[in-house]
Structure formats: structure tokens, C-alpha cells
């Protein structure tokens, strides 16, 4: 199906501070007939929040380029920035990216601040930069390359695939599945099961109402206050101290 795009753009004045040029574009799309927001974004921060009464998807996209001439900024945006919000079937599609060739010579990013109805499922494919997601009554999938991740207050299942960067996941009513290459992981206050496959970095898991399953290569593991069973596998050649306390079900730890 061909994508139909309905976008409202509001251009704010370009601001130049200490050699950094910034411009914020606002995009708005009605959420009628939409059940999922799919985001594909590159470098820059990502901040998404669900709200109870919102009937549309609102995006504030701040384009930021360091050490750049103000009189060349608009041409840079036209030639190198892809920023669209549209609808395809029951999905809203947000694309936010800068051409790789431009990033080879410049420090440039698009910082996203997004407000959506709480009920929308969210799928995020992110390049680099911190991610903050909170207050959703829906399922969440995050595929991230690098940068810290903070996810809070979700009523739904959470699935995160991450390459590097610290991760905090809290106050989830649903199952949590994490696959991580490197960086610390902290998961707390989950009404559901937790499954973690980790390469390196510390893991802290606490106050979980379901089962906990951890597969780890290196780094400390601290698991506390679990209402069901705990199963931990330290993969071949792995290392790190393991602490398990306050588990009401069975505890199994295997090398």
C-alpha cells in the first residue's frame, strides 16, 4: 500500500549559539485508525511520552549542527535531512535521519520529543543517542545501536535489543525481554517475567512478580526479591560475582 503522508510543519527561527545551529520542526498526525507508531531514527536524543487524552501524534524535531555557518544551514537541511511523519495502513511511520555522508564531516543530530496516545504500540529503531520512553499502555519494542536507555511506567510487554549503553527499565506491567551486548542493566518493579541475555556489564534485577531468566557472559549479577523462579546461566568463559536473595521459588545457577 502506498503511504499517505499528512504532515503539519512549523518552522521556528534558526538559533546560533557558540557555533551550534539549531532549528526545531513540529510534525503532527491524527491518530485516528492508527494502533502502532514505528520510528526509524539516527543520531540524536529520543524522548517519547504517552498521554491519556491525546488524539494525535506530535513530534518536535530539533535539528542540530555544530560548528556550521548559519547561511548554509537551510541548504544542509534540504540536502541531507530526512524528516517525515505519515500513515500506512494502521501504522504511523516517523523517519528522522541525516545522510551518512554529512555525518562523516559534521557533528549533526536530530533530537526528537514525541507525545502520543498511551494506547499506541511503539516500535523504535534507533542509531545513537539517549532514549527516554515512559507512560504507555501498550507494547514496546526498541532496537538500539548505542546510547543509554530509560524505560518507565509501561503497561504492556517490553522488548529491547541493544548494542551498547546503560539501561534502566522500571515499573512494567507485562513481560520484559532484553538482549544486550555491553553496558549495565537495571530492571525493577515488574509484574511479569524477565528474560535477559547479556554480553558484558553488570545486571541488577529486583522486585519481580514473575520468573527471572538470565544468560550472561561477564559482569556481576544481583537478583533480589523474586516471587517465582530464577534461572541463571553463565556462558562458557564467563566471569563475575552472582548474588541471589529473597527468591520464593527455585533458584538454578549453571556454568
TORKOL-4160 file (C-alpha; in steps of 0.2 Angstrom, whole numbers, padded with zeros to 4 digits, m for minus):
255
<pt num="1" X="0000" Y="0000" Z="0000"/>
<pt num="2" X="0007" Y="0017" Z="m0005"/>
<pt num="3" X="0010" Y="0028" Z="0011"/>
<pt num="4" X="m0001" Y="0043" Z="0013"/>
<pt num="5" X="0008" Y="0057" Z="0022"/>
<pt num="6" X="m0001" Y="0071" Z="0032"/>
<pt num="7" X="0011" Y="0082" Z="0040"/>
<pt num="8" X="0010" Y="0099" Z="0048"/>
<pt num="9" X="0027" Y="0108" Z="0048"/>
<pt num="10" X="0030" Y="0124" Z="0059"/>
<pt num="11" X="0047" Y="0131" Z="0056"/>
<pt num="12" X="0055" Y="0141" Z="0071"/>
<pt num="13" X="0069" Y="0153" Z="0069"/>
<pt num="14" X="0086" Y="0146" Z="0067"/>
<pt num="15" X="0096" Y="0149" Z="0083"/>
<pt num="16" X="0115" Y="0151" Z="0083"/>
<pt num="17" X="0124" Y="0148" Z="0099"/>
<pt num="18" X="0143" Y="0145" Z="0101"/>
<pt num="19" X="0145" Y="0139" Z="0084"/>
<pt num="20" X="0130" Y="0127" Z="0085"/>
<pt num="21" X="0115" Y="0130" Z="0073"/>
<pt num="22" X="0098" Y="0123" Z="0079"/>
<pt num="23" X="0081" Y="0123" Z="0071"/>
<pt num="24" X="0065" Y="0115" Z="0078"/>
<pt num="25" X="0052" Y="0107" Z="0066"/>
<pt num="26" X="0035" Y="0102" Z="0073"/>
<pt num="27" X="0025" Y="0087" Z="0064"/>
<pt num="28" X="0008" Y="0082" Z="0069"/>
<pt num="29" X="m0003" Y="0067" Z="0063"/>
<pt num="30" X="m0020" Y="0062" Z="0068"/>
<pt num="31" X="m0020" Y="0045" Z="0077"/>
<pt num="32" X="m0037" Y="0040" Z="0070"/>
<pt num="33" X="m0036" Y="0022" Z="0064"/>
<pt num="34" X="m0018" Y="0020" Z="0070"/>
<pt num="35" X="m0013" Y="0007" Z="0083"/>
<pt num="36" X="0006" Y="0007" Z="0081"/>
<pt num="37" X="0020" Y="0021" Z="0079"/>
<pt num="38" X="0035" Y="0014" Z="0070"/>
<pt num="39" X="0050" Y="0026" Z="0072"/>
<pt num="40" X="0067" Y="0024" Z="0062"/>
<pt num="41" X="0079" Y="0037" Z="0068"/>
<pt num="42" X="0098" Y="0041" Z="0068"/>
<pt num="43" X="0109" Y="0051" Z="0079"/>
<pt num="44" X="0101" Y="0062" Z="0092"/>
<pt num="45" X="0091" Y="0060" Z="0108"/>
<pt num="46" X="0074" Y="0051" Z="0108"/>
<pt num="47" X="0061" Y="0056" Z="0121"/>
<pt num="48" X="0043" Y="0049" Z="0120"/>
<pt num="49" X="0029" Y="0050" Z="0132"/>
<pt num="50" X="0011" Y="0043" Z="0131"/>
<pt num="51" X="m0003" Y="0054" Z="0137"/>
<pt num="52" X="m0021" Y="0049" Z="0141"/>
<pt num="53" X="m0032" Y="0061" Z="0131"/>
<pt num="54" X="m0021" Y="0065" Z="0116"/>
<pt num="55" X="m0029" Y="0061" Z="0099"/>
<pt num="56" X="m0014" Y="0064" Z="0088"/>
<pt num="57" X="0005" Y="0061" Z="0087"/>
<pt num="58" X="0015" Y="0076" Z="0090"/>
<pt num="59" X="0034" Y="0077" Z="0086"/>
<pt num="60" X="0046" Y="0091" Z="0090"/>
<pt num="61" X="0062" Y="0088" Z="0080"/>
<pt num="62" X="0077" Y="0099" Z="0084"/>
<pt num="63" X="0090" Y="0098" Z="0070"/>
<pt num="64" X="0107" Y="0102" Z="0077"/>
<pt num="65" X="0123" Y="0105" Z="0068"/>
<pt num="66" X="0139" Y="0110" Z="0077"/>
<pt num="67" X="0152" Y="0122" Z="0070"/>
<pt num="68" X="0142" Y="0127" Z="0055"/>
<pt num="69" X="0139" Y="0143" Z="0045"/>
<pt num="70" X="0121" Y="0149" Z="0048"/>
<pt num="71" X="0119" Y="0155" Z="0030"/>
<pt num="72" X="0122" Y="0137" Z="0024"/>
<pt num="73" X="0111" Y="0129" Z="0036"/>
<pt num="74" X="0095" Y="0128" Z="0026"/>
<pt num="75" X="0104" Y="0120" Z="0011"/>
<pt num="76" X="0111" Y="0107" Z="0023"/>
<pt num="77" X="0094" Y="0103" Z="0029"/>
<pt num="78" X="0087" Y="0102" Z="0012"/>
<pt num="79" X="0101" Y="0091" Z="0005"/>
<pt num="80" X="0104" Y="0080" Z="0020"/>
<pt num="81" X="0090" Y="0079" Z="0032"/>
<pt num="82" X="0075" Y="0066" Z="0030"/>
<pt num="83" X="0061" Y="0070" Z="0042"/>
<pt num="84" X="0044" Y="0064" Z="0038"/>
<pt num="85" X="0028" Y="0058" Z="0048"/>
<pt num="86" X="0015" Y="0048" Z="0038"/>
<pt num="87" X="0002" Y="0034" Z="0039"/>
<pt num="88" X="0002" Y="0017" Z="0031"/>
<pt num="89" X="m0012" Y="0006" Z="0035"/>
<pt num="90" X="m0014" Y="0006" Z="0054"/>
<pt num="91" X="0004" Y="0012" Z="0057"/>
<pt num="92" X="0011" Y="0029" Z="0059"/>
<pt num="93" X="0028" Y="0030" Z="0052"/>
<pt num="94" X="0041" Y="0043" Z="0058"/>
<pt num="95" X="0058" Y="0044" Z="0049"/>
<pt num="96" X="0071" Y="0055" Z="0056"/>
<pt num="97" X="0089" Y="0054" Z="0049"/>
<pt num="98" X="0104" Y="0063" Z="0042"/>
<pt num="99" X="0113" Y="0057" Z="0027"/>
<pt num="100" X="0129" Y="0047" Z="0032"/>
<pt num="101" X="0140" Y="0057" Z="0021"/>
<pt num="102" X="0136" Y="0073" Z="0030"/>
<pt num="103" X="0139" Y="0064" Z="0047"/>
<pt num="104" X="0157" Y="0059" Z="0041"/>
<pt num="105" X="0162" Y="0078" Z="0042"/>
<pt num="106" X="0150" Y="0086" Z="0054"/>
<pt num="107" X="0143" Y="0084" Z="0071"/>
<pt num="108" X="0125" Y="0083" Z="0067"/>
<pt num="109" X="0109" Y="0076" Z="0075"/>
<pt num="110" X="0090" Y="0076" Z="0076"/>
<pt num="111" X="0083" Y="0077" Z="0094"/>
<pt num="112" X="0066" Y="0070" Z="0095"/>
<pt num="113" X="0052" Y="0074" Z="0108"/>
<pt num="114" X="0036" Y="0064" Z="0105"/>
<pt num="115" X="0019" Y="0064" Z="0113"/>
<pt num="116" X="0007" Y="0050" Z="0108"/>
<pt num="117" X="m0009" Y="0042" Z="0114"/>
<pt num="118" X="m0005" Y="0030" Z="0128"/>
<pt num="119" X="m0014" Y="0016" Z="0119"/>
<pt num="120" X="m0002" Y="0016" Z="0104"/>
<pt num="121" X="0011" Y="0002" Z="0102"/>
<pt num="122" X="0028" Y="0008" Z="0099"/>
<pt num="123" X="0042" Y="0001" Z="0088"/>
<pt num="124" X="0059" Y="0011" Z="0088"/>
<pt num="125" X="0074" Y="0008" Z="0078"/>
<pt num="126" X="0087" Y="0020" Z="0084"/>
<pt num="127" X="0105" Y="0024" Z="0079"/>
<pt num="128" X="0114" Y="0033" Z="0093"/>
<pt num="129" X="0109" Y="0045" Z="0107"/>
<pt num="130" X="0100" Y="0043" Z="0124"/>
<pt num="131" X="0082" Y="0035" Z="0124"/>
<pt num="132" X="0068" Y="0040" Z="0136"/>
<pt num="133" X="0051" Y="0031" Z="0135"/>
<pt num="134" X="0038" Y="0032" Z="0148"/>
<pt num="135" X="0019" Y="0031" Z="0152"/>
<pt num="136" X="0012" Y="0019" Z="0139"/>
<pt num="137" X="m0002" Y="0007" Z="0140"/>
<pt num="138" X="0004" Y="m0004" Z="0125"/>
<pt num="139" X="0018" Y="m0015" Z="0119"/>
<pt num="140" X="0035" Y="m0008" Z="0116"/>
<pt num="141" X="0050" Y="m0014" Z="0105"/>
<pt num="142" X="0066" Y="m0005" Z="0105"/>
<pt num="143" X="0081" Y="m0009" Z="0093"/>
<pt num="144" X="0096" Y="0002" Z="0098"/>
<pt num="145" X="0113" Y="0004" Z="0092"/>
<pt num="146" X="0121" Y="0015" Z="0106"/>
<pt num="147" X="0117" Y="0026" Z="0120"/>
<pt num="148" X="0108" Y="0025" Z="0136"/>
<pt num="149" X="0090" Y="0018" Z="0138"/>
<pt num="150" X="0077" Y="0023" Z="0151"/>
<pt num="151" X="0060" Y="0015" Z="0151"/>
<pt num="152" X="0047" Y="0018" Z="0164"/>
<pt num="153" X="0029" Y="0016" Z="0168"/>
<pt num="154" X="0023" Y="0004" Z="0154"/>
<pt num="155" X="0008" Y="m0007" Z="0155"/>
<pt num="156" X="0012" Y="m0019" Z="0141"/>
<pt num="157" X="0026" Y="m0031" Z="0135"/>
<pt num="158" X="0044" Y="m0023" Z="0133"/>
<pt num="159" X="0057" Y="m0030" Z="0121"/>
<pt num="160" X="0074" Y="m0022" Z="0120"/>
<pt num="161" X="0088" Y="m0026" Z="0108"/>
<pt num="162" X="0103" Y="m0015" Z="0112"/>
<pt num="163" X="0122" Y="m0015" Z="0107"/>
<pt num="164" X="0130" Y="m0003" Z="0120"/>
<pt num="165" X="0125" Y="0009" Z="0134"/>
<pt num="166" X="0117" Y="0008" Z="0151"/>
<pt num="167" X="0099" Y="0003" Z="0153"/>
<pt num="168" X="0086" Y="0006" Z="0166"/>
<pt num="169" X="0069" Y="m0002" Z="0165"/>
<pt num="170" X="0056" Y="0001" Z="0179"/>
<pt num="171" X="0038" Y="m0001" Z="0184"/>
<pt num="172" X="0032" Y="m0013" Z="0170"/>
<pt num="173" X="0016" Y="m0022" Z="0170"/>
<pt num="174" X="0020" Y="m0035" Z="0157"/>
<pt num="175" X="0035" Y="m0046" Z="0152"/>
<pt num="176" X="0052" Y="m0039" Z="0149"/>
<pt num="177" X="0064" Y="m0047" Z="0137"/>
<pt num="178" X="0082" Y="m0039" Z="0135"/>
<pt num="179" X="0096" Y="m0044" Z="0123"/>
<pt num="180" X="0111" Y="m0033" Z="0126"/>
<pt num="181" X="0129" Y="m0033" Z="0121"/>
<pt num="182" X="0138" Y="m0022" Z="0133"/>
<pt num="183" X="0133" Y="m0009" Z="0147"/>
<pt num="184" X="0125" Y="m0010" Z="0164"/>
<pt num="185" X="0107" Y="m0016" Z="0165"/>
<pt num="186" X="0095" Y="m0012" Z="0180"/>
<pt num="187" X="0077" Y="m0019" Z="0179"/>
<pt num="188" X="0065" Y="m0017" Z="0194"/>
<pt num="189" X="0047" Y="m0017" Z="0199"/>
<pt num="190" X="0040" Y="m0029" Z="0185"/>
<pt num="191" X="0023" Y="m0038" Z="0186"/>
<pt num="192" X="0028" Y="m0051" Z="0174"/>
<pt num="193" X="0043" Y="m0062" Z="0168"/>
<pt num="194" X="0060" Y="m0055" Z="0165"/>
<pt num="195" X="0072" Y="m0063" Z="0152"/>
<pt num="196" X="0090" Y="m0056" Z="0150"/>
<pt num="197" X="0103" Y="m0061" Z="0138"/>
<pt num="198" X="0119" Y="m0051" Z="0141"/>
<pt num="199" X="0137" Y="m0050" Z="0134"/>
<pt num="200" X="0146" Y="m0039" Z="0147"/>
<pt num="201" X="0141" Y="m0027" Z="0161"/>
<pt num="202" X="0133" Y="m0028" Z="0177"/>
<pt num="203" X="0115" Y="m0034" Z="0179"/>
<pt num="204" X="0103" Y="m0029" Z="0193"/>
<pt num="205" X="0086" Y="m0036" Z="0194"/>
<pt num="206" X="0074" Y="m0034" Z="0209"/>
<pt num="207" X="0056" Y="m0034" Z="0214"/>
<pt num="208" X="0049" Y="m0045" Z="0200"/>
<pt num="209" X="0032" Y="m0054" Z="0202"/>
<pt num="210" X="0036" Y="m0067" Z="0189"/>
<pt num="211" X="0051" Y="m0078" Z="0184"/>
<pt num="212" X="0068" Y="m0072" Z="0180"/>
<pt num="213" X="0079" Y="m0080" Z="0167"/>
<pt num="214" X="0097" Y="m0073" Z="0164"/>
<pt num="215" X="0111" Y="m0079" Z="0152"/>
<pt num="216" X="0127" Y="m0069" Z="0154"/>
<pt num="217" X="0145" Y="m0069" Z="0148"/>
<pt num="218" X="0154" Y="m0057" Z="0160"/>
<pt num="219" X="0149" Y="m0045" Z="0174"/>
<pt num="220" X="0141" Y="m0045" Z="0191"/>
<pt num="221" X="0123" Y="m0052" Z="0193"/>
<pt num="222" X="0112" Y="m0046" Z="0208"/>
<pt num="223" X="0095" Y="m0053" Z="0209"/>
<pt num="224" X="0083" Y="m0050" Z="0223"/>
<pt num="225" X="0065" Y="m0051" Z="0229"/>
<pt num="226" X="0058" Y="m0063" Z="0215"/>
<pt num="227" X="0041" Y="m0071" Z="0218"/>
<pt num="228" X="0044" Y="m0085" Z="0206"/>
<pt num="229" X="0059" Y="m0095" Z="0200"/>
<pt num="230" X="0076" Y="m0089" Z="0195"/>
<pt num="231" X="0087" Y="m0097" Z="0182"/>
<pt num="232" X="0104" Y="m0091" Z="0178"/>
<pt num="233" X="0117" Y="m0097" Z="0165"/>
<pt num="234" X="0135" Y="m0091" Z="0165"/>
<pt num="235" X="0140" Y="m0094" Z="0147"/>
<pt num="236" X="0157" Y="m0103" Z="0143"/>
<pt num="237" X="0172" Y="m0092" Z="0149"/>
<pt num="238" X="0161" Y="m0080" Z="0158"/>
<pt num="239" X="0165" Y="m0072" Z="0174"/>
<pt num="240" X="0158" Y="m0060" Z="0188"/>
<pt num="241" X="0150" Y="m0062" Z="0205"/>
<pt num="242" X="0132" Y="m0069" Z="0207"/>
<pt num="243" X="0121" Y="m0063" Z="0221"/>
<pt num="244" X="0103" Y="m0070" Z="0223"/>
<pt num="245" X="0092" Y="m0066" Z="0238"/>
<pt num="246" X="0074" Y="m0066" Z="0243"/>
<pt num="247" X="0068" Y="m0079" Z="0230"/>
<pt num="248" X="0051" Y="m0088" Z="0234"/>
<pt num="249" X="0053" Y="m0101" Z="0220"/>
<pt num="250" X="0068" Y="m0112" Z="0214"/>
<pt num="251" X="0085" Y="m0105" Z="0211"/>
<pt num="252" X="0096" Y="m0113" Z="0197"/>
<pt num="253" X="0113" Y="m0107" Z="0193"/>
<pt num="254" X="0123" Y="m0116" Z="0179"/>
<pt num="255" X="0140" Y="m0113" Z="0172"/>
